[in-house]
Amino acid sequence: MTRENISITTEYIKLEALLKFAGLTETGGEAKVLIQDGNVTVNGAVCLQRGKKLRPGDVVVLGETEVSIV
């Protein structure tokens, strides 16, 4: 599994934006489909909300990639 740390300077980042920012998807539309199909977990639970607010300490997994928000 590939592990990545993403540093944010705001209070939170939305899940859809994180997937694009981390380079896991090319477009928001692609992120939307992956999220709606149940392919993304946040802190170990499947997340179907593309607007989910992620804060430092949250962990997102898509396929073989784990992204930690710092």
C-alpha positions in Angstrom: 0.0 0.0 0.0 1.2 3.5 -0.9 1.1 6.0 2.0 1.0 9.8 1.5 0.7 12.7 3.8 -1.2 15.8 2.6 -0.8 19.0 4.5 -3.6 21.5 4.5 -3.5 25.1 5.6 -7.3 25.5 6.0 -9.6 24.1 8.7 -10.8 21.3 6.4 -10.8 20.0 2.8 -13.7 18.3 1.1 -13.2 14.6 0.1 -13.8 15.3 -3.6 -11.2 18.1 -3.5 -8.7 15.9 -1.6 -8.9 13.2 -4.2 -8.0 15.7 -7.0 -5.4 17.5 -4.9 -3.6 14.2 -4.0 -3.6 13.2 -7.7 -5.8 10.2 -7.2 -8.4 11.4 -9.7 -8.1 13.7 -12.7 -11.5 15.4 -12.4 -14.3 16.0 -9.9 -16.6 13.8 -12.0 -14.2 10.9 -11.6 -14.0 11.5 -7.9 -17.8 11.6 -7.6 -18.2 8.3 -9.3 -15.5 6.6 -7.1 -17.1 8.0 -4.0 -20.7 7.0 -5.0 -19.6 3.5 -5.9 -18.3 3.0 -2.4 -14.6 2.8 -3.4 -13.4 5.3 -0.8 -13.0 4.9 2.9 -12.6 7.6 5.5 -11.1 6.5 8.9 -11.9 2.9 8.0 -15.6 3.4 7.0 -17.0 3.6 3.5 -17.9 7.2 2.7 -20.5 8.1 0.1 -20.4 11.9 0.8 -18.2 13.7 -1.7 -18.5 16.9 0.3 -17.3 15.2 3.5 -15.2 17.6 5.5 -11.8 16.2 6.3 -9.6 17.6 9.0 -6.0 16.8 10.2 -5.9 13.3 11.5 -8.3 11.9 9.0 -7.2 9.0 6.8 -8.6 8.3 3.3 -8.1 5.1 1.4 -8.7 4.6 -2.3 -7.5 1.3 -3.8 -4.0 0.7 -2.7 -3.3 4.4 -1.7 -3.7 5.7 1.9 -3.7 9.5 2.4 -3.3 11.1 5.8 -4.4 14.7 6.4 -1.8 16.6 8.4 
